């Protein structure tokens, strides 16, 4: 089996303590920056011919990884198309794992099955509180006021950003830290090449042993 060795670690902003919106930057310790939680909406497509996940499994795996990277606990993950798609023309277009399996299909070539799931994520993620970022958040105030009026929920209008001291810290994702398993190799590889970039997470090294079909005998380390 082809084998490649990579080791993935990355940097994320880590929340230390809440502060006021007008926090005195002079109070920041060496290596810290003023940060704020910003709503982000990102997505990626999970593709596999070997590591199939039900929708709830894929949601939980993605949310666990993002929380480990610094996302707030209330990560929202939506997943579409978790069924296995059969390539053969003489078979049904999709197969739901919850349905009974026809005994004649047990001899089907596994390479004729694949999963293609669209994963959409809404999360609060730390970002450095630059003037541009704060101006963008301030523009969102009118939207929050409108939501407050339409829903009758005054809390929506009061959801002002809180600036806090943060630092970039190296974080390791592995079997030891978040219980990654060999079947997570492909998921982590795809997230690191797409989703991590969207969230400004820098991969500095990685260990994967996925073969060209995404199979692995070892848990990845990110």
C-alpha positions as CSV (number, residue, x, y, z in Angstrom):
1,X,0.0,0.0,0.0
2,X,1.4,3.5,-0.9
3,X,2.5,5.2,2.3
4,X,3.1,8.9,2.9
5,X,4.1,10.5,6.2
6,X,2.8,13.9,7.0
7,X,2.3,15.6,10.4
8,X,-0.4,18.2,10.7
9,X,-0.4,20.9,13.4
10,X,-1.9,24.3,13.1
11,X,-2.2,27.7,14.8
12,X,-5.5,29.0,16.1
13,X,-6.6,32.0,18.2
14,X,-7.3,30.8,21.7
15,X,-9.7,32.7,23.9
16,X,-8.3,33.6,27.3
17,X,-10.8,36.0,29.0
18,X,-13.6,38.3,28.1
19,X,-13.0,42.0,28.0
20,X,-14.9,45.2,27.1
21,X,-15.3,46.5,23.6
22,X,-12.9,49.3,24.5
23,X,-10.3,47.1,26.0
24,X,-7.0,48.9,26.5
25,X,-4.5,47.2,24.1
26,X,-1.7,48.1,26.5
27,X,-3.0,45.4,28.8
28,X,-2.1,42.7,26.2
29,X,0.8,40.4,27.2
30,X,3.6,39.6,24.8
31,X,2.4,37.5,21.9
32,X,-1.3,38.4,22.5
33,X,-3.6,40.3,20.1
34,X,-7.0,41.8,20.5
35,X,-9.5,39.4,19.1
36,X,-13.2,39.1,18.6
37,X,-15.6,36.2,17.8
38,X,-16.9,36.6,14.2
39,X,-19.7,34.6,12.6
40,X,-18.3,32.6,9.7
41,X,-20.2,30.5,7.1
42,X,-18.1,28.0,5.2
43,X,-18.6,24.8,3.3
44,X,-16.8,21.9,1.7
45,X,-17.6,18.7,-0.1
46,X,-16.7,15.3,1.5
47,X,-15.9,12.7,-1.1
48,X,-15.0,9.1,-0.4
49,X,-15.1,5.6,-1.9
50,X,-13.9,3.9,1.3
51,X,-14.9,5.9,4.5
52,X,-18.7,6.3,4.6
53,X,-20.4,8.3,7.3
54,X,-24.0,8.7,8.2
55,X,-25.2,12.3,8.3
56,X,-25.1,12.5,12.1
57,X,-21.7,10.9,12.2
58,X,-20.3,13.4,9.7
59,X,-21.9,16.4,11.6
60,X,-20.4,15.3,14.9
61,X,-16.9,14.6,13.4
62,X,-16.7,18.0,11.7
63,X,-18.0,19.9,14.8
64,X,-15.5,18.2,17.1
65,X,-12.6,19.1,14.9
66,X,-13.7,22.7,14.6
67,X,-14.2,23.1,18.4
68,X,-10.7,21.8,18.9
69,X,-9.4,24.5,16.6
70,X,-11.0,27.3,18.6
71,X,-14.6,27.6,17.4
72,X,-17.3,28.4,20.0
73,X,-19.2,25.4,21.2
74,X,-22.4,26.2,19.3
75,X,-21.1,25.1,15.9
76,X,-23.9,24.4,13.4
77,X,-23.2,21.8,10.8
78,X,-25.6,20.8,8.0
79,X,-24.9,17.8,5.8
80,X,-26.7,16.8,2.6
81,X,-26.5,13.6,0.5
82,X,-25.1,11.0,3.0
83,X,-26.3,8.0,1.0
84,X,-23.9,5.9,-1.0
85,X,-24.1,6.6,-4.7
86,X,-23.9,3.5,-7.0
87,X,-22.1,4.0,-10.2
88,X,-23.5,1.0,-12.0
89,X,-26.4,2.0,-14.4
90,X,-28.4,-1.2,-13.8
91,X,-28.7,-0.5,-10.0
92,X,-30.8,2.1,-8.1
93,X,-29.3,5.6,-8.1
94,X,-28.7,5.6,-4.3
95,X,-28.6,3.2,-1.4
96,X,-29.7,4.1,2.1
97,X,-27.7,2.2,4.7
98,X,-30.8,2.0,6.9
99,X,-32.6,-0.2,4.2
100,X,-32.3,-4.0,4.1
101,X,-29.5,-5.2,1.8
102,X,-30.4,-7.4,-1.1
103,X,-28.3,-10.6,-0.8
104,X,-27.4,-10.5,-4.4
105,X,-25.8,-7.1,-3.8
106,X,-23.3,-8.4,-1.2
107,X,-21.0,-9.4,-4.1
108,X,-21.0,-6.0,-5.6
109,X,-17.6,-4.4,-6.2
110,X,-17.1,-1.9,-3.3
111,X,-15.4,0.4,-5.8
112,X,-18.8,1.0,-7.4
113,X,-19.9,2.9,-4.3
114,X,-19.0,6.4,-3.3
115,X,-20.2,9.2,-0.9
116,X,-20.4,12.8,-2.0
117,X,-21.8,15.0,0.9
118,X,-22.0,18.8,1.0
119,X,-21.1,20.1,4.4
120,X,-22.3,23.6,5.4
121,X,-21.1,25.2,8.6
122,X,-22.0,28.3,10.6
123,X,-19.7,29.0,13.5
124,X,-18.3,31.7,15.7
125,X,-14.6,31.8,15.3
126,X,-11.9,34.0,16.8
127,X,-10.3,36.6,14.5
128,X,-7.9,39.4,15.1
129,X,-9.8,42.6,15.9
130,X,-8.3,44.8,13.2
131,X,-10.0,48.1,12.2
132,X,-11.4,46.5,9.1
133,X,-12.9,43.6,11.0
134,X,-14.5,45.9,13.6
135,X,-15.9,48.1,10.8
136,X,-17.4,45.0,9.2
137,X,-19.0,43.9,12.5
138,X,-20.3,47.4,13.1
139,X,-22.1,47.3,9.7
140,X,-23.9,44.2,10.9
141,X,-25.5,46.1,13.7
142,X,-28.4,47.2,11.4
143,X,-29.1,43.6,10.6
144,X,-29.2,42.6,14.2
145,X,-31.6,45.5,15.0
146,X,-33.9,44.3,12.2
147,X,-33.9,40.8,13.5
148,X,-34.7,42.1,17.0
149,X,-37.7,44.0,15.7
150,X,-39.0,41.2,13.5
151,X,-38.6,38.5,16.1
152,X,-39.4,40.6,19.1
153,X,-36.2,39.4,20.7
154,X,-34.3,42.3,22.3
155,X,-31.2,40.1,22.8
156,X,-30.5,40.0,19.1
157,X,-29.9,43.8,19.1
158,X,-27.7,43.6,22.2
159,X,-25.4,41.0,20.7
160,X,-22.5,43.3,20.5
161,X,-19.0,42.0,19.8
162,X,-16.7,41.5,22.8
163,X,-13.0,42.0,22.4
164,X,-10.7,39.7,24.3
165,X,-6.9,39.0,24.5
166,X,-5.9,36.0,22.4
167,X,-2.8,34.4,21.1
168,X,-1.9,32.1,18.2
169,X,-1.2,28.6,19.6
170,X,-0.2,25.4,18.1
171,X,-2.9,22.8,18.4
172,X,-2.5,19.0,17.7
173,X,-5.4,16.9,16.4
174,X,-4.8,13.2,17.0
175,X,-6.2,10.0,18.4
176,X,-5.0,11.2,21.8
177,X,-6.6,14.6,21.7
178,X,-9.9,14.1,20.0
179,X,-10.0,10.3,19.4
180,X,-9.3,10.4,15.7
181,X,-9.5,6.9,14.0
182,X,-8.0,5.6,10.8
183,X,-11.3,6.2,8.9
184,X,-11.0,10.0,9.7
185,X,-7.8,10.2,7.6
186,X,-9.7,11.2,4.4
187,X,-12.0,13.6,6.2
188,X,-9.1,15.4,7.9
189,X,-7.1,15.6,4.7
190,X,-10.0,17.2,2.8
191,X,-10.8,19.6,5.6
192,X,-7.2,20.7,5.9
193,X,-6.9,21.5,2.2
194,X,-10.1,23.5,2.0
195,X,-11.9,24.4,5.2
196,X,-8.8,25.3,7.2
197,X,-7.7,27.8,4.6
198,X,-11.1,29.5,4.7
199,X,-10.7,29.9,8.5
200,X,-7.0,31.1,8.3
201,X,-5.7,28.0,10.0
202,X,-2.2,27.3,9.1
203,X,-1.1,23.7,8.7
204,X,2.5,23.5,9.6
205,X,3.0,19.7,9.4
206,X,0.9,16.6,9.1
207,X,0.9,12.8,9.4
208,X,-1.4,10.9,7.0
209,X,-1.2,7.3,5.8
210,X,-4.2,7.4,3.5
211,X,-3.7,5.4,0.3
212,X,-5.1,6.7,-3.1
213,X,-8.5,5.4,-2.1
214,X,-8.5,7.1,1.3
215,X,-8.0,3.9,3.3
216,X,-5.6,3.9,6.3
217,X,-4.4,1.6,9.0
218,X,-3.3,4.4,11.2
219,X,-5.1,7.4,12.9
220,X,-4.1,10.7,11.3
221,X,-2.3,13.3,13.4
222,X,-3.2,16.9,12.7
